[in-house]
């Protein structure tokens, strides 16, 4: 079961699976309610969580913390 977006914490790392894509993310800052600035740990690019979920959540959607 995926973690709720309002339970994400700045500085923690997560694995996001959605629409067949797997991304390892680090939460950099909270922008608003459920929107966060995130750093992709594989490409080192910065995104907002809203950008990553803008096309909806697929059947394979999962969000879990990486230790």
C-alpha positions in Angstrom: 0.0 0.0 0.0 1.5 3.4 -1.0 2.3 6.1 1.5 -0.1 9.0 1.5 1.4 12.2 0.1 0.8 14.2 3.3 3.0 11.7 5.2 6.1 12.5 3.1 9.0 14.1 5.0 11.7 16.5 3.8 15.1 14.8 3.6 13.8 11.3 3.3 14.1 9.1 0.2 11.3 7.3 -1.6 10.7 4.9 -4.5 7.9 6.1 -6.8 6.4 3.6 -9.2 3.8 5.0 -11.6 2.8 4.3 -15.2 5.6 1.8 -15.6 8.4 4.2 -14.5 10.5 3.7 -11.4 12.1 6.7 -9.8 14.2 7.1 -6.6 13.4 10.5 -5.1 14.6 12.6 -2.3 12.2 15.2 -0.9 13.9 18.6 -1.0 11.2 20.9 0.3 7.4 21.2 0.7 5.9 23.7 -1.8 2.3 23.4 -0.7 -0.2 20.9 0.7 0.6 17.8 -1.2 3.2 19.3 -3.6 6.9 18.8 -3.0 10.2 19.7 -4.7 12.0 16.4 -5.3 15.4 15.4 -6.5 15.7 12.3 -8.8 18.5 10.3 -7.3 19.4 8.6 -10.6 19.5 11.7 -12.9 20.0 14.4 -10.2 17.2 16.5 -11.9 14.7 18.4 -9.8 10.9 18.1 -10.3 7.8 18.8 -8.4 5.7 15.8 -7.3 2.8 17.4 -9.1 4.7 17.1 -12.4 5.4 13.5 -11.8 1.7 12.7 -11.1 0.1 15.1 -13.6 -1.1 12.3 -15.9 -2.7 10.5 -13.0 -1.9 7.4 -11.0 -1.7 4.2 -12.9 -2.7 0.7 -11.8 0.9 0.1 -10.7 1.2 3.2 -8.5 3.2 2.7 -5.4 5.2 5.1 -3.1 7.5 3.6 -0.4 10.3 4.9 1.7 13.9 3.7 0.9 16.2 3.1 3.7 
